[in-house]
Amino acid sequence: MGFTIRQVKSKAGDCKSTHRWARVRCDVTGDLFTYRIVGIGTKFVRLMHPGLGTIYREKPKNFTRVW
Protein backbone atom coordinates (compact mmCIF):
# COMPACT_ATOMS: atom_id res chain seq x y z
CA MET A 1 0.00 0.00 0.00
CA GLY A 2 1.84 3.30 0.13
CA PHE A 3 1.02 6.89 0.55
CA THR A 4 1.74 10.04 -1.42
CA ILE A 5 2.97 13.30 0.07
CA ARG A 6 -0.48 14.80 -0.48
CA GLN A 7 -2.13 11.99 1.51
CA VAL A 8 0.36 12.34 4.36
CA LYS A 9 -0.18 16.12 4.48
CA SER A 10 -3.95 15.68 4.62
CA LYS A 11 -3.74 13.23 7.54
CA ALA A 12 -0.77 14.67 9.46
CA GLY A 13 -0.40 18.25 8.30
CA ASP A 14 -0.69 19.47 11.89
CA CYS A 15 2.34 17.44 13.06
CA LYS A 16 4.06 20.59 14.39
CA SER A 17 1.31 21.22 16.96
CA THR A 18 0.32 17.64 17.89
CA HIS A 19 1.82 14.16 17.85
CA ARG A 20 1.29 12.25 14.60
CA TRP A 21 2.61 8.75 14.01
CA ALA A 22 3.40 6.58 11.00
CA ARG A 23 3.85 2.85 10.53
CA VAL A 24 6.70 2.31 8.03
CA ARG A 25 7.78 -0.87 6.24
CA CYS A 26 11.54 -1.43 5.89
CA ASP A 27 12.68 -2.01 2.29
CA VAL A 28 15.40 -4.49 3.25
CA THR A 29 13.82 -6.71 5.90
CA GLY A 30 10.11 -6.00 5.43
CA ASP A 31 9.63 -5.33 9.16
CA LEU A 32 7.19 -2.68 10.37
CA PHE A 33 8.37 0.19 12.56
CA THR A 34 6.48 3.05 14.23
CA TYR A 35 7.90 6.58 14.10
CA ARG A 36 6.70 10.03 15.08
CA ILE A 37 6.24 12.46 12.18
CA VAL A 38 8.15 15.69 12.80
CA GLY A 39 8.05 17.29 9.34
CA ILE A 40 6.62 16.87 5.87
CA GLY A 41 8.61 18.04 2.85
CA THR A 42 8.05 17.82 -0.88
CA LYS A 43 9.61 14.37 -1.41
CA PHE A 44 10.40 12.99 2.04
CA VAL A 45 8.80 12.85 5.46
CA ARG A 46 10.98 13.46 8.51
CA LEU A 47 10.47 10.84 11.20
CA MET A 48 11.80 10.56 14.74
CA HIS A 49 12.46 7.25 16.49
CA PRO A 50 10.52 7.47 19.76
CA GLY A 51 13.12 5.81 21.99
CA LEU A 52 16.34 7.11 20.50
CA GLY A 53 15.39 10.57 19.22
CA THR A 54 17.21 10.12 15.91
CA ILE A 55 15.71 11.71 12.80
CA TYR A 56 15.13 9.73 9.58
CA ARG A 57 13.98 10.76 6.12
CA GLU A 58 11.59 8.32 4.51
CA LYS A 59 9.64 8.20 1.27
CA PRO A 60 5.88 8.04 1.84
CA LYS A 61 5.57 5.02 -0.47
CA ASN A 62 6.84 2.88 2.44
CA PHE A 63 4.09 4.05 4.83
CA THR A 64 1.37 1.59 5.71
CA ARG A 65 -0.56 3.70 8.25
CA VAL A 66 -0.67 7.31 9.44
CA TRP A 67 -2.52 8.44 12.56
Secondary structure, DSSP 8 states (H G I E B T S, - for coil): ----HHHHHHHHTTTTTS-EEEEEE-TTT--EEEEEEEEE-SS-EEEE-TTT--EEEE-GGGEEEE-
